Amino acid sequence: MPQFRFTALDANGQRVDGVMEAADQAEVVARLQAQGQLPVEARPLDALGSASAGWQQWLRKPAFGADAQLLFTRQLATLLAAGQPLDRALGILVELPEGASAQQALSQIREVVRGGAPLSVAMERQHGMFSRLYLNMVRAGEAGGTLAGTLERLADYLERAQQLRTRVINALVYPVILLLVVGAALLFLLGYVVPQFAQMYDSLDVQLPWFTAAVLALGAAVADWWIVLVVLPCLLVLWAGRKRHDAAFMLGVDGWLLRRRLLGPLLAQLEVARLARTLGTLLGNGVPLLSALGIAGNVLGNRVLAADVAEATARVRDGHSLSSSLARNGHLPRLAVQMVQVGEESGALDAMLLRAADTFEAQTSRAIDRLLAAMVPAITLVLASIVGLVIVAVLVPLYDLTGAIG
């Protein structure tokens, strides 16, 4: 669902800025008016337009980040379980966040709750600070009278999701740093060092081996066009950032990634673990299956799998089983579909989904460890071989000349 950045005025005439997920601008305006606010402006987040806006979006620190949200959820669950009233618990937690914006947000939530609104409504009025998953679980906990237990399970979910995301990011940090450092060293070697040897060999007027001549020609090209080699990756990053908002293009990219022999199964397992954890958590807290499917589909990063979940939701609405609907396009692992089928037949779909999430998270963890163990030495070996070949190609004629003179 697209996101819109809006500006509105609250009942006190204070300006309110935020981000909201909605089908279109009319829905944003309607929701703001329903919350007693006066809409001033609502624009698609993608249309904010320029590269500078994109960089600001990446660099802007969220008012209530993942760590702060996890800590807040865990502490609120603990206070409520200890018998503290919701208003008192929120008052205790208001002063805990370090950022002024987070404290202000929690103060606003507390004031709305003091006015008689449910906690889910107060959180929804923060416009994008809490995800749909978060809001629906809080709403389900309020309806069932188990808000403390729901928040505890929600905190467990957030912690597991954050651990998985952190593990994937950490697995990619070292290879990326290695590629950048060795790439910069290779660029310096070809663009500065190799041309110095080329001038020397030209002054000596000697016959060079073909591989030495090729390396010297490559060094001359790098020396002449190094600015292109530096700017081109930056342009590619900017182009990729813009294409990220092209739904058709990203759908093709996601489909291509799923078809890769090594990367595809790993991505599918990551997404299935996220889908199963979200869906199982929602069902366990009393959210209806169709609503849970609609929410769970939005947490998927791969658009092909998200489209599969949307199609499965439509089929479940028509009376088909969830397992057969998810298996229809063949993108999900067979084990996941079989575990869903067992959960449906046993009447314990939520528990089986959580077990499937544990299974695929463990498989993903092992696969990432193996991939990292193989990838880092492979990248090191390839890059070291390239650097070594360049050095050998440049120095071999020099050793030949030294031997001939001696």
N, C-alpha and C positions, 0 to 999 in steps of 0.2 A: 504494500500500500504506500502511495507517495506521501512525502512529508511536506508540510507548509510552515514557513516562518511567518508569524503574525505579530501584530501590534494592536493592543486593545486598551480600553480604559475601564478600571473597576468601578465599584459603586462609590468609592471615595474620590474618584477622578484621578487615581494614580495610574501611571502608564505601566502596562504589563507586556513584556516581550517573551516569546517562547516558540517552541516547535510542536506541531501537532500532526499526528497521522490521520489522514482523512481521504475519502474518495475524490473529493474536489473542493474548490474554494467555497462553494455554497454550504457544504457540510461544516467547514471550519467556522463560517459565519453563524450558522445555526447553533452549533455547539457553544460558541462563545456567548451568544445571546441567551441560551438556556441557562448558562452559568451566571447570568446577571451582569455581563460585561458588554461594553460597547465596542464592536470591531472597528478598527481604523484601517488596517491593511492586512492582507493575507496573500503571500506569494509562494509559489512552489520553491522548495529548497534548492532544486537543481537550477532554477532560473535566477538565482542570486548572482550568478553569472560568471563572473570573471575568474581568472586564475587567482587573483588576490583573495577573493571570497573563499575559494577552495582551500588556499593555504591557511586562512584564518580559521576555517572549520577544523583543519587538522591540528592547528597549534592551540586552539582555545581549550583551556582546561575545563572539564565539565564541573558544574556547580556541586553535583552529588555523584562522584565517581563510583566505580564498581566496589572498591575497597570500603569507602564510606557507607555505601548502601548496604553492603553485607554486614558491617559492624552495627549499623542502625537497626537492621532487621533482627539480628541476633539479640541485641540488647533489649529491644522492645518486646520480643518474645519472652525473654527472661523476666522482665519486670511484670508483664501481664500474668505470667505463670505464677509469680510470687504474690499475686493478689492485688497489685497496684491498679487503680482506675486508669483508664486510657488517658484522660486529661493529665493526671499526675505523672504518668510514665512519659508522656511527650514533653512535659515541662522539665523533667530531669534530663532528657536527651537533647533538649534545645541547645544547651551550652557545650555539648561535647564536640561537635565538628569544629575543625580549625578554621575553615573558610567562612567569611562573613556571608557569602551568598547561600551556603548550605544552612547556616544558622537562620537566615532570613526565611528560607523555604520551610524549615521545620516550624518556625514561629507562625508562619501563615497556615500551615497544616493544623497546628494546635488551635489557632483562633477559629478556623472553620469547624473543627470538632467541638469546640466550646459552644459554637452557635447551634449545635444540635445535628450537624451533618455526620454521616458515617465516615469512617476513616478512608474508605475507598474513594468516596467523593472528594474528600479533602486532598487526597493524593492526586486524583485525576485533574484537579484544578491547577496543578503545577505544570501541566502542559508538556508532556514528554519526559519529565524527570524519572517517572516510573513506567516500565514497559507494560504492554497489555497483559502479558503473563502475570506480572506482579499484581496489577490491579484486579484481575479476575480471581486470583487466588485469595487476595484479601477480601474481595466481595463474597466469595464462597465461604470463607471462614466466618465472616459476619453473619451470613445467612444460617449457617449451621451452629452458631454459638461456640465455635472452637477457634477463635482468632489466635490465641496464644500458640496452640499446636500447629495451626496452619502457618504462622510466621516462622516457627521453628523448622518445619519442613521446607519452607521457602528459603530460609537461610542455608539449609543443607544443600538445596538445589543450586543456589547462587555460588556456594563455595565449591561444589563439584564442577560446575561450569567454568568458574574462574581458574581452577586448577588445570583443567583440560586445555583451556585457551593459553594459559601461561606456559604449559609444557610444550605446546606446539610452537609458540613464539620463541621460547628459549632454544628449541631444537634448530631453529633457522638462524639464530643470531650469529653463531660462530662461522658457519659456511658463508654467510653474506659478508661478514667482516673480512674473512680470508680472501674472498673474491675481490673485494674492493682494494685491499692492501696490495695483493700480488698484481692486480690489474694496473694499479698506479705505478708500481715498481717496473712492470713491463713497459708501460707507456714511457716512463723516464728512460729506461734502457734503450728502447728503440728510437725515441725522439731526440735524445741528447748524446748518449754514449756512442751508439753505433755510427752516427754521422762523423764523429771525430775520427774513428778508424777508417771511414770511407775516404776522408780527405788525405789521410796518411797513405793509404794504398794507391790513391790517384797520383800522389807525388812520387811514389816509388815505381809506378808504371809496371806492375807485375800482373801475371795471369792468375786469376782467382778461380777457385772451384765454383761450380754452379750454385751450390747451396749457400756459399758465402756471398756470391753476387746477389742471390735472391734476398738474403737477409739485409744486405746493404741497401738494396732497392726499397725494401719494406721500411727500413729506417728512414730513408729520404722522404718517402711518402708520409710517414708519421710526423717527421719534422716539419713538413710543409703544411700538413692538414691537421695538426694536433688540435686546433681549436674546434674543428668539426667533430673530432672524436670525443671532446669534452661536452660540447653543446648538444650533440645528437641524443645521448642518453637522457639529458634533461628534457628535451623536446618530446621524446618518447614517453617519459613519465607524465608530462602535462597532457599529451594526447590520450594516454591510457586513463588518466583521471577524468577526462571529459567523456570518453567512451564508456566508463563505468555507469553512466546514466542512460546509456542506450540499451534498452531492454532486449531488443532483438540481437544486438551484438553480444551482450553478456550471456544471453541464453545459448548462443552458439559456442562461446568460450567454455561455459560450464559443461555443455554436452561433450565438447572435445576433451576436456580434462577427465570426465568420467570414463571415456573410452581408452585412456592410456593404460597400458598393461600393468605398470607398477603403481602409478599415482592414483589411478581411478579407484581401485578397491580401498585404498587408504582414505581417500576423500569420502567415499560412500560410508565407510565405517565411522568416520568422525561425525558425519551428518546424521547417521542412524542413531548413534549414541545420544546426540543432542535432541533428536526428535523423540526417541523413546523416553528419555529422562523428563522432558517437558510434558509429554502426553501422559505418562504415568503419574507424574506429580499432580497434574490438573485433575485427572480422573480420581485419584486418591483423595482429593479434597472436595469432591462432589460436583465438579464442573461437568455438564453434559458432554457426551462424546462429540457431537457436531461442533459445539463451541470450542472444545479442547482442540479438535483438529484444526479449526480456523486459526487459533492462537499458535499452535505448535508449528504450523506451516510457515508462519512469519519468522520463526527463529532460525530457519535454514538459510545458509549462505549460498547454496547451490540452487540456481533458479530452475534447473531441470527437475531436481527432486522436489522443490517447492511446488512446481506445476503438477507433479505426480500426486502430492498430498492434496492439492486442491481438487484434482480429478477424483481421487479416492473419497474425498468429503462429499462430492456430488453423488457418487455411487452409493455411499452409505446412506445418504438421505433418501435414495430411491429404494432402499431395502437390502442392498448387498452387504455381505460381511466385510469387515475391515481388512482381514487378511487377504481375501481374494482381490479387493480393490487396490491394495498396496502392491500386490504381485502382478498387476495387469501389464505394466510397462517394462518390468524386468530390470529396473535400475537398482532396486534395493537388494541387499544380500538375502539369499534364500533362508539362512538361519534366522534372520530377523522376522521374515514373514511366517516361518514355522512357529516361532515363539509367540507371535501375535495370535496365530491360529489356536495354539494350545491355551493361551489365556482366554480366548473367547469361549472355547469348549468347556473350560473348567470354571468359568465365571469369575476369574481373578485376573482380568485383563490389566488392571493397574499394577498389581504386583509383578506380573510377568513382564510388563514393559520396563519396570525398574530393574528387573533382573537382566533383561536384554541390554539395558543401558550399561550396567556393570560389566557384562560380558564384552561388549564392543569397546568400552573404554579401556578394558584390560588388553584387548587385542590391539587397539590403536597404540597404547603405550608401548607394548612390545615391538610393534612394527616401527614406531618412531625411533626407539632405541637402536634397532637393527639398522634402520636406514641411516641414522646419524653415524653409527659406528662404521658403516661402509662408505658414506658419502665424504666425510672429512678426509680420510686418507686418500680416497680417489681424487678429490679436488686438489689436495696437496701434491700428489704424484703427478697429475697432469700439468699443473701450473709450474711445478719445479722442472719437469721435463722440457716445457716450452722455454723457460728461462735458460736452462742448461744448454739447449740446442742453439739458442741465440749466442750465448757466450762462446760455445765451441766453434760455431761457424765464423765468428769474428776473430778468434785467437789462433785457429789452425794455420792460416797463411803466415801469421807472425812467427809462429814456432818454426814453420818451414824455412822462412827467410833467415831466422837466427841460426838454424842448423846449417844452412848453405854457407852463411858467412863464416861460421865456426869451422 
